[in-house]
Structure formats: C-alpha cells, structure tokens
Amino acid sequence: MSNRVTVDQVITMPIGEVSDLPAGQLEMLVADIEALKNHAKKLDDWIGGALMLKYADKAEAVRAEQNKAVGTVRFDDPGDDDYEVVSELDKKVEWDQAKLAAMVPVVEGWCRENPDDRLESYLQVKKTYSVPELAYVNWPKPLKDQFTPARTVKPGKAKYKIVKKGDK
C-alpha cells in the first residue's frame, strides 16, 4: 500500500491539506498533471483530426455556398437527424514587415494631424511590426486603405463541434 496521494484524491482534499503535503508528493502530483495534460492534448488532436477528416469537405462547401472564407457555419450531420456540425474557421492575419516599416511615417503624420491619436494605437513596434486586428478594423478609411496592401488574411485552423439540434 502506497502513501502517495493521487490526482483523483488531491482534488477532494482541502487546499490547506494539499499545501501541507511534502515537496516530493507535490512534485509527483505536478508531474502526474503534466502527463494528463499531454495525454489530453494528444486525444484532442486525434479526435480533432477525425472530425476534420469527416467534415472538412462539407464545411468548405457550406462556406462556399454562403460566400464565407472564414467564420462559423452550421450543417446537418449526415445520417443523424438529431445532430448538426458547427465548424469554426478563424482568420489568420499576417503583415508584410517591410511594408509596415515603410508606413511608420504615415502613422506619425496621421498622429501629428490628429493629436488625440497615438502611434501605439495603430502600431506595436517590437522585433516585428504588428497591427492589432481590432484596431485595424476600426481605423479611419483613409489610413486603413494605405495599410491594406501590407495585410494578408489566411484561414486559421478549423475547429468542429457536434451539437444536439436546438443547442447552441
């Protein structure tokens, strides 16, 4: 019989008792939890791959019918009247670094003409330039039009859920 506390036991223990466990026990619990997370990630990837294999073509066809490159679509699960599939395809925005670097003077000029605006509201200068998507979509059209050639939108990773009809 072992004195080792398992993750199933620790979840039922008061937090004070858990904090009183010896460092070796806590280290083993942390390692167990990390192994569970890795296992869950592998399962998630495996089932996600199966869902993609089963539903990707249908989701792509529904997006084409709805003239949507990205976003959420819903469609019936073939062969099961009680379920529908929800497919989410996020957009992935990439910015041409050379073009953004060349646009810094444009933003600086814009900010001089609009004193309430600050450079940081439009660009984040780190090792690379980036433009927060929420900021970009809310920019004034004249400024946005100058930046659009530096912006590329690609689909992200598709996600699928199977939901009982009527559930959201």
N, C-alpha and C positions, 0 to 999 in steps of 0.2 A: 504494500500500500504506500502510495506516494503522498508527501505533504505539499506537493506542487499544486498551486492554485491554477485552475484552467480559465480560459476566457469566458466560458459559459458560467463558471462560478463567480468570477470577478464582477460581472455585470449586475449580479444580485446583491453584492456586498455594499454596505455604506461606504461612501468615499473616504471617510476617516480611517476605516479598516484597510482600505486599499493603500492609502498613503502610509500606513504603518508596516506594510509588507517589507521584507528585506530587499535590498537593492538587487540581489540575484534573482529573486522572484519577479520583480518589476521588469528587469531586463528580459527575462524569458517571456513575460506577457507581451512586451513590446515586439519581440521577435515573432511571437505567435500571431499577433495582429498584423504585422507586416506580411507574413506568409499568407494570411487570409485575404488581405488586400490584393496581393499579387495573383492569388488564385481567382478571386472575383473579377479582376481585370481580364485575365485570360478567358474566363467564361463569358464575360460581357463582349469581348472581341469575337469570340467564336459564334455566339448567338447573333451578334450584330452582322457578322459575315453571312450567316444563314438567311437572315431577314433580307439583306441586300441582294443575295442571290435569288431569292424568291420574288422580291417585289420591285427591284430597281427598274426593270423594263416598263412595268405598268406605271410606276411613279413618273418616269420620264415621259411616257405617252400622255399621262394626265396633265403634266406641266406644259407639254407642247400644246394640248387642246386648250389650256387656259392661258397660253401665251406668257408663261412664267418661267424665267430662267432659274430662279431661286424661290425660296419660301416654302410654305406648308400646303400640301394637297391631301385630300382625303379620298379614298376609294374603297369599294367593297372588296372583301377578301373572297376571291373566287372559291366557290364550293362551301362557303359557310355564311348563311344568311344572317347570323347573329353578330358578326364582327365586321369591322372596317379597319383599314390600314391608314395611319397618319404618317406621312413622310415629310420630314423637315430637311430642307437643304439650305444651309446658311450661305451667305455670300462671303467671299474672302477677298478683301481689297488689298492690292499691292500698289505701291507708289514708286515711280521711277526716281531714284535718288538724284541723279544728275539734273533732271528737270525740276525737282523740288528745290534743290540748292540754287538753281538759277532764278527761282521765283521768290527767294527771300527778299530781294529789293522791292519787289511788287508789294509784298505784305508790309514791309516797312513803310513804303509810300502810302499805302492804304491807311495804316495806323497814324501816320502824320496828318492825313486829311480827315481822319475820324478819331479825334483824341480820346474818345471813350473806349476805343478798341486797343487791345494789347497784342503784341506779337504772339504771346503764349496762347492766346485764344484761337489762333489759326495754325500754328506750327509747334511741334515739340521737337527741339533740337537735342539729340542725344548723339550716339555714334552714327545713327542714321536719322533721316528726316521721316516723320510720320505725321499723318493728319488724322485726328480722331474722327471717325465716321459720323458721329452725331453732330460734331461741329461743322463738318463739310456740308452735310445736307441742309444745314440752317444758314450757311453763308449767303451773303447778298449775291445775286446772279452775276453781276459784272466780275466779281472776284472769283466765283466758282468757275465761270467759263474759262478763265485763264489757267486754272489748275487741272481742268478735266483731261487734257492730253497726257498728264503725268499719272493718271489713275487707271488702274486695271482692276476689273471686278471678275473674280473667278468663283465657281461654286466651291463651297467647303465640303466637309464630309457629310454624307446623307445619314439621317437617323430615321428609324422606323419604330412605330409603336402599333400594337394591335389592341384595339379598344372595343368593348361591347357597344353595339349600336345604341345611341342615345347618351352614352357617357362622353364627357368632353376630355 
